[in-house]
Amino acid sequence: MKDVLTHKGFIGSVHFSTDDRVFFGKIEGINDLVTFEGTTVDELENAFKSMVEEHINDCKLETGN
């Protein structure tokens, strides 16, 4: 069983809250807190990819590239 997601070299942790019935995680290995969640695996994967893209764009804005 795999408990991480990957996209463009980024790794996202994967957890499940039985109380809230939601999957959630965060992008690992970066100096920022970027989280994502979804009620289905597809929603979780899409949210992760979206947050990776947003993080990449934010980093470009900070560096002016």
HTML snippet that shows the backbone in 3Dmol.js (N, CA, C, O; Angstrom):
<script src="https://3Dmol.org/build/3Dmol-min.js"></script>
<div id="view" style="width:600px;height:400px;position:relative"></div>
<script>
const pdb = `
ATOM      1  N   MET A   1       0.848  -1.185   0.000  1.00  0.00           N
ATOM      2  CA  MET A   1       0.000   0.000   0.000  1.00  0.00           C
ATOM      3  C   MET A   1       0.888   1.241   0.000  1.00  0.00           C
ATOM      4  O   MET A   1       1.903   1.295   0.693  1.00  0.00           O
ATOM      5  N   LYS A   2       0.489   2.227  -0.783  1.00  0.00           N
ATOM      6  CA  LYS A   2       1.260   3.462  -0.904  1.00  0.00           C
ATOM      7  C   LYS A   2       0.530   4.567  -0.150  1.00  0.00           C
ATOM      8  O   LYS A   2      -0.656   4.799  -0.384  1.00  0.00           O
ATOM      9  N   ASP A   3       1.229   5.248   0.753  1.00  0.00           N
ATOM     10  CA  ASP A   3       0.579   6.305   1.530  1.00  0.00           C
ATOM     11  C   ASP A   3       1.128   7.692   1.206  1.00  0.00           C
ATOM     12  O   ASP A   3       1.133   8.591   2.047  1.00  0.00           O
ATOM     13  N   VAL A   4       1.594   7.842  -0.044  1.00  0.00           N
ATOM     14  CA  VAL A   4       2.053   9.147  -0.521  1.00  0.00           C
ATOM     15  C   VAL A   4       1.564   9.355  -1.952  1.00  0.00           C
ATOM     16  O   VAL A   4       1.275   8.404  -2.678  1.00  0.00           O
ATOM     17  N   LEU A   5       1.483  10.613  -2.328  1.00  0.00           N
ATOM     18  CA  LEU A   5       1.199  10.999  -3.708  1.00  0.00           C
ATOM     19  C   LEU A   5       2.440  11.701  -4.245  1.00  0.00           C
ATOM     20  O   LEU A   5       3.196  12.297  -3.478  1.00  0.00           O
ATOM     21  N   THR A   6       2.656  11.636  -5.555  1.00  0.00           N
ATOM     22  CA  THR A   6       3.767  12.359  -6.162  1.00  0.00           C
ATOM     23  C   THR A   6       3.275  13.120  -7.384  1.00  0.00           C
ATOM     24  O   THR A   6       2.403  12.660  -8.121  1.00  0.00           O
ATOM     25  N   HIS A   7       3.860  14.296  -7.577  1.00  0.00           N
ATOM     26  CA  HIS A   7       3.537  15.128  -8.740  1.00  0.00           C
ATOM     27  C   HIS A   7       4.666  16.124  -8.927  1.00  0.00           C
ATOM     28  O   HIS A   7       4.995  16.885  -8.016  1.00  0.00           O
ATOM     29  N   LYS A   8       5.264  16.115 -10.125  1.00  0.00           N
ATOM     30  CA  LYS A   8       6.342  17.049 -10.477  1.00  0.00           C
ATOM     31  C   LYS A   8       7.464  17.056  -9.445  1.00  0.00           C
ATOM     32  O   LYS A   8       8.037  18.105  -9.152  1.00  0.00           O
ATOM     33  N   GLY A   9       7.776  15.886  -8.896  1.00  0.00           N
ATOM     34  CA  GLY A   9       8.869  15.764  -7.941  1.00  0.00           C
ATOM     35  C   GLY A   9       8.491  16.077  -6.502  1.00  0.00           C
ATOM     36  O   GLY A   9       9.325  15.945  -5.607  1.00  0.00           O
ATOM     37  N   PHE A  10       7.260  16.486  -6.263  1.00  0.00           N
ATOM     38  CA  PHE A  10       6.796  16.769  -4.907  1.00  0.00           C
ATOM     39  C   PHE A  10       6.116  15.533  -4.332  1.00  0.00           C
ATOM     40  O   PHE A  10       5.524  14.741  -5.064  1.00  0.00           O
ATOM     41  N   ILE A  11       6.206  15.378  -3.032  1.00  0.00           N
ATOM     42  CA  ILE A  11       5.599  14.253  -2.329  1.00  0.00           C
ATOM     43  C   ILE A  11       4.529  14.790  -1.386  1.00  0.00           C
ATOM     44  O   ILE A  11       4.751  15.764  -0.666  1.00  0.00           O
ATOM     45  N   GLY A  12       3.375  14.149  -1.400  1.00  0.00           N
ATOM     46  CA  GLY A  12       2.289  14.520  -0.496  1.00  0.00           C
ATOM     47  C   GLY A  12       1.936  13.352   0.411  1.00  0.00           C
ATOM     48  O   GLY A  12       1.761  12.227  -0.057  1.00  0.00           O
ATOM     49  N   SER A  13       1.832  13.614   1.697  1.00  0.00           N
ATOM     50  CA  SER A  13       1.410  12.577   2.638  1.00  0.00           C
ATOM     51  C   SER A  13      -0.077  12.304   2.452  1.00  0.00           C
ATOM     52  O   SER A  13      -0.810  13.163   1.961  1.00  0.00           O
ATOM     53  N   VAL A  14      -0.522  11.120   2.840  1.00  0.00           N
ATOM     54  CA  VAL A  14      -1.931  10.746   2.727  1.00  0.00           C
ATOM     55  C   VAL A  14      -2.406  10.173   4.050  1.00  0.00           C
ATOM     56  O   VAL A  14      -1.800   9.247   4.589  1.00  0.00           O
ATOM     57  N   HIS A  15      -3.493  10.727   4.570  1.00  0.00           N
ATOM     58  CA  HIS A  15      -4.096  10.258   5.822  1.00  0.00           C
ATOM     59  C   HIS A  15      -5.605  10.238   5.642  1.00  0.00           C
ATOM     60  O   HIS A  15      -6.138  10.828   4.702  1.00  0.00           O
ATOM     61  N   PHE A  16      -6.288   9.554   6.550  1.00  0.00           N
ATOM     62  CA  PHE A  16      -7.743   9.502   6.521  1.00  0.00           C
ATOM     63  C   PHE A  16      -8.283   9.751   7.916  1.00  0.00           C
ATOM     64  O   PHE A  16      -7.852   9.115   8.878  1.00  0.00           O
ATOM     65  N   SER A  17      -9.223  10.674   8.029  1.00  0.00           N
ATOM     66  CA  SER A  17      -9.884  10.955   9.304  1.00  0.00           C
ATOM     67  C   SER A  17     -11.202  10.193   9.346  1.00  0.00           C
ATOM     68  O   SER A  17     -12.114  10.472   8.567  1.00  0.00           O
ATOM     69  N   THR A  18     -11.298   9.230  10.260  1.00  0.00           N
ATOM     70  CA  THR A  18     -12.551   8.480  10.383  1.00  0.00           C
ATOM     71  C   THR A  18     -13.650   9.355  10.964  1.00  0.00           C
ATOM     72  O   THR A  18     -14.823   9.167  10.641  1.00  0.00           O
ATOM     73  N   ASP A  19     -13.290  10.308  11.816  1.00  0.00           N
ATOM     74  CA  ASP A  19     -14.293  11.211  12.392  1.00  0.00           C
ATOM     75  C   ASP A  19     -14.928  12.100  11.327  1.00  0.00           C
ATOM     76  O   ASP A  19     -16.148  12.258  11.280  1.00  0.00           O
ATOM     77  N   ASP A  20     -14.085  12.677  10.475  1.00  0.00           N
ATOM     78  CA  ASP A  20     -14.567  13.610   9.451  1.00  0.00           C
ATOM     79  C   ASP A  20     -14.868  12.923   8.117  1.00  0.00           C
ATOM     80  O   ASP A  20     -15.482  13.518   7.232  1.00  0.00           O
ATOM     81  N   ARG A  21     -14.435  11.676   7.981  1.00  0.00           N
ATOM     82  CA  ARG A  21     -14.604  10.904   6.749  1.00  0.00           C
ATOM     83  C   ARG A  21     -14.018  11.645   5.543  1.00  0.00           C
ATOM     84  O   ARG A  21     -14.665  11.810   4.509  1.00  0.00           O
ATOM     85  N   VAL A  22     -12.766  12.085   5.719  1.00  0.00           N
ATOM     86  CA  VAL A  22     -12.083  12.841   4.671  1.00  0.00           C
ATOM     87  C   VAL A  22     -10.619  12.407   4.604  1.00  0.00           C
ATOM     88  O   VAL A  22      -9.984  12.133   5.622  1.00  0.00           O
ATOM     89  N   PHE A  23     -10.103  12.354   3.369  1.00  0.00           N
ATOM     90  CA  PHE A  23      -8.676  12.150   3.162  1.00  0.00           C
ATOM     91  C   PHE A  23      -8.000  13.516   3.252  1.00  0.00           C
ATOM     92  O   PHE A  23      -8.570  14.526   2.842  1.00  0.00           O
ATOM     93  N   PHE A  24      -6.778  13.538   3.793  1.00  0.00           N
ATOM     94  CA  PHE A  24      -6.054  14.807   3.892  1.00  0.00           C
ATOM     95  C   PHE A  24      -4.557  14.537   3.858  1.00  0.00           C
ATOM     96  O   PHE A  24      -4.104  13.412   4.068  1.00  0.00           O
ATOM     97  N   GLY A  25      -3.806  15.588   3.591  1.00  0.00           N
ATOM     98  CA  GLY A  25      -2.362  15.454   3.577  1.00  0.00           C
ATOM     99  C   GLY A  25      -1.693  16.801   3.448  1.00  0.00           C
ATOM    100  O   GLY A  25      -2.344  17.845   3.442  1.00  0.00           O
ATOM    101  N   LYS A  26      -0.364  16.753   3.343  1.00  0.00           N
ATOM    102  CA  LYS A  26       0.409  17.983   3.148  1.00  0.00           C
ATOM    103  C   LYS A  26       1.579  17.674   2.243  1.00  0.00           C
ATOM    104  O   LYS A  26       2.020  16.529   2.137  1.00  0.00           O
ATOM    105  N   ILE A  27       2.078  18.715   1.589  1.00  0.00           N
ATOM    106  CA  ILE A  27       3.262  18.561   0.762  1.00  0.00           C
ATOM    107  C   ILE A  27       4.454  18.453   1.704  1.00  0.00           C
ATOM    108  O   ILE A  27       4.663  19.311   2.561  1.00  0.00           O
ATOM    109  N   GLU A  28       5.224  17.396   1.536  1.00  0.00           N
ATOM    110  CA  GLU A  28       6.379  17.128   2.401  1.00  0.00           C
ATOM    111  C   GLU A  28       7.658  17.701   1.798  1.00  0.00           C
ATOM    112  O   GLU A  28       7.768  17.847   0.580  1.00  0.00           O
ATOM    113  N   GLY A  29       8.619  18.023   2.656  1.00  0.00           N
ATOM    114  CA  GLY A  29       9.946  18.412   2.214  1.00  0.00           C
ATOM    115  C   GLY A  29      10.085  19.833   1.708  1.00  0.00           C
ATOM    116  O   GLY A  29      11.044  20.148   1.003  1.00  0.00           O
ATOM    117  N   ILE A  30       9.134  20.703   2.060  1.00  0.00           N
ATOM    118  CA  ILE A  30       9.241  22.108   1.665  1.00  0.00           C
ATOM    119  C   ILE A  30       9.210  22.966   2.930  1.00  0.00           C
ATOM    120  O   ILE A  30       8.765  22.511   3.983  1.00  0.00           O
ATOM    121  N   ASN A  31       9.677  24.191   2.823  1.00  0.00           N
ATOM    122  CA  ASN A  31       9.697  25.103   3.973  1.00  0.00           C
ATOM    123  C   ASN A  31       8.427  25.932   4.029  1.00  0.00           C
ATOM    124  O   ASN A  31       8.478  27.157   4.130  1.00  0.00           O
ATOM    125  N   ASP A  32       7.296  25.263   3.963  1.00  0.00           N
ATOM    126  CA  ASP A  32       5.993  25.918   3.989  1.00  0.00           C
ATOM    127  C   ASP A  32       4.965  24.861   4.381  1.00  0.00           C
ATOM    128  O   ASP A  32       5.227  23.665   4.250  1.00  0.00           O
ATOM    129  N   LEU A  33       3.822  25.283   4.850  1.00  0.00           N
ATOM    130  CA  LEU A  33       2.751  24.349   5.161  1.00  0.00           C
ATOM    131  C   LEU A  33       1.700  24.463   4.077  1.00  0.00           C
ATOM    132  O   LEU A  33       0.967  25.449   4.003  1.00  0.00           O
ATOM    133  N   VAL A  34       1.635  23.438   3.231  1.00  0.00           N
ATOM    134  CA  VAL A  34       0.668  23.395   2.139  1.00  0.00           C
ATOM    135  C   VAL A  34      -0.133  22.109   2.312  1.00  0.00           C
ATOM    136  O   VAL A  34       0.413  21.012   2.196  1.00  0.00           O
ATOM    137  N   THR A  35      -1.427  22.245   2.589  1.00  0.00           N
ATOM    138  CA  THR A  35      -2.283  21.093   2.846  1.00  0.00           C
ATOM    139  C   THR A  35      -3.322  20.931   1.746  1.00  0.00           C
ATOM    140  O   THR A  35      -3.561  21.842   0.953  1.00  0.00           O
ATOM    141  N   PHE A  36      -3.928  19.757   1.716  1.00  0.00           N
ATOM    142  CA  PHE A  36      -4.975  19.456   0.736  1.00  0.00           C
ATOM    143  C   PHE A  36      -5.880  18.391   1.330  1.00  0.00           C
ATOM    144  O   PHE A  36      -5.485  17.670   2.247  1.00  0.00           O
ATOM    145  N   GLU A  37      -7.106  18.293   0.800  1.00  0.00           N
ATOM    146  CA  GLU A  37      -8.041  17.274   1.290  1.00  0.00           C
ATOM    147  C   GLU A  37      -9.065  16.939   0.222  1.00  0.00           C
ATOM    148  O   GLU A  37      -9.226  17.662  -0.761  1.00  0.00           O
ATOM    149  N   GLY A  38      -9.756  15.826   0.437  1.00  0.00           N
ATOM    150  CA  GLY A  38     -10.818  15.403  -0.460  1.00  0.00           C
ATOM    151  C   GLY A  38     -11.622  14.285   0.169  1.00  0.00           C
ATOM    152  O   GLY A  38     -11.127  13.554   1.026  1.00  0.00           O
ATOM    153  N   THR A  39     -12.864  14.157  -0.262  1.00  0.00           N
ATOM    154  CA  THR A  39     -13.715  13.100   0.288  1.00  0.00           C
ATOM    155  C   THR A  39     -13.599  11.802  -0.507  1.00  0.00           C
ATOM    156  O   THR A  39     -14.087  10.761  -0.067  1.00  0.00           O
ATOM    157  N   THR A  40     -12.957  11.857  -1.675  1.00  0.00           N
ATOM    158  CA  THR A  40     -12.686  10.662  -2.467  1.00  0.00           C
ATOM    159  C   THR A  40     -11.204  10.675  -2.847  1.00  0.00           C
ATOM    160  O   THR A  40     -10.524  11.692  -2.712  1.00  0.00           O
ATOM    161  N   VAL A  41     -10.724   9.537  -3.320  1.00  0.00           N
ATOM    162  CA  VAL A  41      -9.334   9.465  -3.762  1.00  0.00           C
ATOM    163  C   VAL A  41      -9.098  10.413  -4.932  1.00  0.00           C
ATOM    164  O   VAL A  41      -8.070  11.089  -4.985  1.00  0.00           O
ATOM    165  N   ASP A  42     -10.037  10.468  -5.864  1.00  0.00           N
ATOM    166  CA  ASP A  42      -9.900  11.386  -7.002  1.00  0.00           C
ATOM    167  C   ASP A  42      -9.829  12.840  -6.542  1.00  0.00           C
ATOM    168  O   ASP A  42      -8.996  13.605  -7.027  1.00  0.00           O
ATOM    169  N   GLU A  43     -10.699  13.221  -5.612  1.00  0.00           N
ATOM    170  CA  GLU A  43     -10.674  14.590  -5.082  1.00  0.00           C
ATOM    171  C   GLU A  43      -9.338  14.874  -4.395  1.00  0.00           C
ATOM    172  O   GLU A  43      -8.772  15.955  -4.559  1.00  0.00           O
ATOM    173  N   LEU A  44      -8.839  13.913  -3.631  1.00  0.00           N
ATOM    174  CA  LEU A  44      -7.559  14.084  -2.936  1.00  0.00           C
ATOM    175  C   LEU A  44      -6.427  14.276  -3.939  1.00  0.00           C
ATOM    176  O   LEU A  44      -5.611  15.185  -3.788  1.00  0.00           O
ATOM    177  N   GLU A  45      -6.375  13.430  -4.957  1.00  0.00           N
ATOM    178  CA  GLU A  45      -5.318  13.542  -5.969  1.00  0.00           C
ATOM    179  C   GLU A  45      -5.400  14.879  -6.709  1.00  0.00           C
ATOM    180  O   GLU A  45      -4.376  15.525  -6.933  1.00  0.00           O
ATOM    181  N   ASN A  46      -6.591  15.292  -7.084  1.00  0.00           N
ATOM    182  CA  ASN A  46      -6.758  16.572  -7.776  1.00  0.00           C
ATOM    183  C   ASN A  46      -6.373  17.741  -6.887  1.00  0.00           C
ATOM    184  O   ASN A  46      -5.739  18.689  -7.351  1.00  0.00           O
ATOM    185  N   ALA A  47      -6.749  17.686  -5.618  1.00  0.00           N
ATOM    186  CA  ALA A  47      -6.395  18.761  -4.680  1.00  0.00           C
ATOM    187  C   ALA A  47      -4.890  18.830  -4.486  1.00  0.00           C
ATOM    188  O   ALA A  47      -4.318  19.920  -4.433  1.00  0.00           O
ATOM    189  N   PHE A  48      -4.243  17.673  -4.381  1.00  0.00           N
ATOM    190  CA  PHE A  48      -2.784  17.635  -4.241  1.00  0.00           C
ATOM    191  C   PHE A  48      -2.104  18.268  -5.451  1.00  0.00           C
ATOM    192  O   PHE A  48      -1.236  19.129  -5.301  1.00  0.00           O
ATOM    193  N   LYS A  49      -2.498  17.843  -6.648  1.00  0.00           N
ATOM    194  CA  LYS A  49      -1.893  18.388  -7.867  1.00  0.00           C
ATOM    195  C   LYS A  49      -2.132  19.893  -7.973  1.00  0.00           C
ATOM    196  O   LYS A  49      -1.235  20.635  -8.375  1.00  0.00           O
ATOM    197  N   SER A  50      -3.323  20.342  -7.620  1.00  0.00           N
ATOM    198  CA  SER A  50      -3.641  21.764  -7.653  1.00  0.00           C
ATOM    199  C   SER A  50      -2.759  22.547  -6.682  1.00  0.00           C
ATOM    200  O   SER A  50      -2.269  23.625  -7.018  1.00  0.00           O
ATOM    201  N   MET A  51      -2.557  22.010  -5.487  1.00  0.00           N
ATOM    202  CA  MET A  51      -1.741  22.707  -4.488  1.00  0.00           C
ATOM    203  C   MET A  51      -0.265  22.703  -4.885  1.00  0.00           C
ATOM    204  O   MET A  51       0.447  23.665  -4.594  1.00  0.00           O
ATOM    205  N   VAL A  52       0.206  21.649  -5.537  1.00  0.00           N
ATOM    206  CA  VAL A  52       1.582  21.638  -6.041  1.00  0.00           C
ATOM    207  C   VAL A  52       1.750  22.746  -7.074  1.00  0.00           C
ATOM    208  O   VAL A  52       2.721  23.501  -7.031  1.00  0.00           O
ATOM    209  N   GLU A  53       0.804  22.839  -8.002  1.00  0.00           N
ATOM    210  CA  GLU A  53       0.877  23.886  -9.024  1.00  0.00           C
ATOM    211  C   GLU A  53       0.841  25.273  -8.386  1.00  0.00           C
ATOM    212  O   GLU A  53       1.585  26.165  -8.795  1.00  0.00           O
ATOM    213  N   GLU A  54      -0.012  25.454  -7.396  1.00  0.00           N
ATOM    214  CA  GLU A  54      -0.097  26.746  -6.702  1.00  0.00           C
ATOM    215  C   GLU A  54       1.209  27.056  -5.979  1.00  0.00           C
ATOM    216  O   GLU A  54       1.679  28.193  -6.005  1.00  0.00           O
ATOM    217  N   HIS A  55       1.790  26.056  -5.339  1.00  0.00           N
ATOM    218  CA  HIS A  55       3.065  26.257  -4.640  1.00  0.00           C
ATOM    219  C   HIS A  55       4.166  26.639  -5.624  1.00  0.00           C
ATOM    220  O   HIS A  55       4.962  27.536  -5.346  1.00  0.00           O
ATOM    221  N   ILE A  56       4.218  25.968  -6.766  1.00  0.00           N
ATOM    222  CA  ILE A  56       5.218  26.291  -7.792  1.00  0.00           C
ATOM    223  C   ILE A  56       5.040  27.735  -8.261  1.00  0.00           C
ATOM    224  O   ILE A  56       6.015  28.477  -8.378  1.00  0.00           O
ATOM    225  N   ASN A  57       3.802  28.130  -8.526  1.00  0.00           N
ATOM    226  CA  ASN A  57       3.538  29.504  -8.976  1.00  0.00           C
ATOM    227  C   ASN A  57       3.897  30.524  -7.901  1.00  0.00           C
ATOM    228  O   ASN A  57       4.451  31.578  -8.212  1.00  0.00           O
ATOM    229  N   ASP A  58       3.588  30.225  -6.641  1.00  0.00           N
ATOM    230  CA  ASP A  58       3.945  31.133  -5.547  1.00  0.00           C
ATOM    231  C   ASP A  58       5.458  31.297  -5.463  1.00  0.00           C
ATOM    232  O   ASP A  58       5.948  32.407  -5.253  1.00  0.00           O
ATOM    233  N   CYS A  59       6.197  30.213  -5.624  1.00  0.00           N
ATOM    234  CA  CYS A  59       7.656  30.283  -5.559  1.00  0.00           C
ATOM    235  C   CYS A  59       8.208  31.125  -6.712  1.00  0.00           C
ATOM    236  O   CYS A  59       9.166  31.878  -6.535  1.00  0.00           O
ATOM    237  N   LYS A  60       7.600  30.994  -7.888  1.00  0.00           N
ATOM    238  CA  LYS A  60       8.039  31.805  -9.041  1.00  0.00           C
ATOM    239  C   LYS A  60       7.799  33.283  -8.767  1.00  0.00           C
ATOM    240  O   LYS A  60       8.638  34.117  -9.106  1.00  0.00           O
ATOM    241  N   LEU A  61       6.664  33.618  -8.159  1.00  0.00           N
ATOM    242  CA  LEU A  61       6.349  35.008  -7.842  1.00  0.00           C
ATOM    243  C   LEU A  61       7.343  35.579  -6.837  1.00  0.00           C
ATOM    244  O   LEU A  61       7.756  36.734  -6.950  1.00  0.00           O
ATOM    245  N   GLU A  62       7.721  34.771  -5.861  1.00  0.00           N
ATOM    246  CA  GLU A  62       8.670  35.223  -4.824  1.00  0.00           C
ATOM    247  C   GLU A  62      10.042  35.497  -5.409  1.00  0.00           C
ATOM    248  O   GLU A  62      10.727  36.421  -4.971  1.00  0.00           O
ATOM    249  N   THR A  63      10.457  34.700  -6.402  1.00  0.00           N
ATOM    250  CA  THR A  63      11.780  34.873  -6.979  1.00  0.00           C
ATOM    251  C   THR A  63      11.781  35.769  -8.208  1.00  0.00           C
ATOM    252  O   THR A  63      12.843  36.143  -8.705  1.00  0.00           O
ATOM    253  N   GLY A  64      10.590  36.116  -8.702  1.00  0.00           N
ATOM    254  CA  GLY A  64      10.485  37.003  -9.855  1.00  0.00           C
ATOM    255  C   GLY A  64      10.688  36.294 -11.179  1.00  0.00           C
ATOM    256  O   GLY A  64      10.911  36.952 -12.195  1.00  0.00           O
ATOM    257  N   ASN A  65      10.618  34.974 -11.199  1.00  0.00           N
ATOM    258  CA  ASN A  65      10.794  34.201 -12.450  1.00  0.00           C
ATOM    259  C   ASN A  65       9.482  33.877 -13.094  1.00  0.00           C
ATOM    260  O   ASN A  65       9.451  33.237 -14.145  1.00  0.00           O
TER     261      ASN A  65
END
`;
const viewer = $3Dmol.createViewer("view");
viewer.addModel(pdb, "pdb");
viewer.setStyle({}, {cartoon: {color: "spectrum"}});
viewer.zoomTo();
viewer.render();
</script>
